[in-house]
Amino acid sequence: MIGDCAPCYPWDPGAKPGAGIKIDTPVRTLHYDPTDDATRRNPFPLDEALQAQDPVHWSEALRAWVVTRYEDVRAVTTSPAMSSDRLTPFYESQKDERRDILSGVLARLEARVCIGGLVARFPSMHYGAGPVDWIDALIMRGPKQLPVALA
């Protein structure tokens, strides 16, 4: 299991290379950087190469492991030995302007989780009376306040 050998990965000799990768393709040094423009435009060739050649890949850009095969992802996410905090090293490595963008994205996700939890816990909750002031900025769009009422 991956959690039992953190710096290595269990090599599966029966693993098949990803679609589009030939067996005789020379092994090249792979670098996964999600901020790279070419990777963002077309991540699929790199994803396939990682799955075929380095399914549990150390990314210097993220300063974290990137797990690319379903079986390995499942093993990692269900292992109590693995930490769920994988964003902190990446977040801390970003320049201030990138960190601001990421903060906005994370805030929206947090709000979605919080509101979803409230609606699940209080099914009678509904939009209350009153105007809604909106934040309409580059990195965030949403209500400043959202008046709600419980029936």
Secondary structure as GFF3:
##gff-version 3
##sequence-region A 1 151
A	DSSP	three_ten_helix	2	4	.	.	.	ID=ss1
A	DSSP	alpha_helix	37	41	.	.	.	ID=ss2
A	DSSP	alpha_helix	44	53	.	.	.	ID=ss3
A	DSSP	beta_strand	56	59	.	.	.	ID=ss4
A	DSSP	beta_strand	64	67	.	.	.	ID=ss5
A	DSSP	alpha_helix	70	78	.	.	.	ID=ss6
A	DSSP	alpha_helix	87	93	.	.	.	ID=ss7
A	DSSP	alpha_helix	96	121	.	.	.	ID=ss8
A	DSSP	beta_strand	125	127	.	.	.	ID=ss9
A	DSSP	beta_strand	134	136	.	.	.	ID=ss10
A	DSSP	beta_strand	141	143	.	.	.	ID=ss11
A	DSSP	beta_strand	148	150	.	.	.	ID=ss12
###
